[in-house]
Amino acid sequence: MTRTVRSLCPVCLKPIEGEYVLHGDDLYLDKTCPEHGATSTIVWRGTSPSYEDWGEGDMGNGPASFQTKRSSRCPYDCGICNEHTAPTCTILVEITERCNMGCPICFASATAQTGEHMSMATFASMLENIVAAGGPYPLQLSGGEPTVHPLLPEFIALAKDYGFKHVQVNTNGLRIAQQDGYLETLRDAGVDLIYLQCDGVSDETYRRIRGRDLAAIKRRVLERCQEAHVGVQLVPVLIRGVNDHELGDIVKLAKEFMPAVKGIHFQPCSYFGRYEIAPSNDNRITIPDVLRAMEEQTDGEVALRHFIPRKKHDTHCGFSAY
Ligand SMILES: [Zn+2]
């Protein structure tokens, strides 16, 4: 199969044409910038499931409102312009630039010492904008590390007052594990879900991805969520050859803490922010890699056939199972 797409040069970010090309059983996106030369990036490794069988998606009708007029086309008009086909799924608000960790792979480049906390007035005006743009939508409070913001409980309560039905906190879990009563404070403010960074079950994995031992911390967060009856979603960042051998153990960890654990949200590592080095194709993890590893590492308890493509948008960007 050959298909061309509008793509970007990874160096100068100018729009160039890309072509999906099979190299053996693996599908690559090949493109050539007149100035920066050719690149070839793996998109889909292997044929189980095959790229074609995974199906085409319903690209949707776009967001409820647009903030920018289309003039120069993507990526120049973003803001959001009317070329967007995906409706709004979740609104992510970065309430602080600070963090209590300094992960080598941080896509937000957050640090402990510098950076601003968002003010209550700014947050309130953002909530008003979201409501005016078709909201309220599911809301994720992020950063930085949102639990270092002294007003996080007040922000959660304010979002609930504005009618946001689902408010989740995207966190490394450090403060929840270490401070007695903090999770209960978030719960009482109205938080609906802890969206927990959880890359594996071994300290070795955390040392490689986060620069410190965290396995016991993550377990402590899960115990506290169980005790306080707060839902939690595990969010592993996957790097091929680093933590993909722990996919099955992550599923087992989730199962151990059900029903507090509501799901697992696997994400590939983003190579921007602090880790702005393009990965080799060997380090890039693709959807079939994840699906096959899960089946192998759970001895078939979670199997390939249990998963379906994400129906909305491009099916080759996500998968799900319930
Ligand atoms: Zn270029």
Boltz pocket constraint, residues with backbone or C-beta under 6 A from the ligand:
constraints:
  - pocket:
      binder: B
      contacts: [[A, 9], [A, 10], [A, 11], [A, 12], [A, 13], [A, 14], [A, 33], [A, 34], [A, 35], [A, 36], [A, 37]]
      max_distance: 6.0
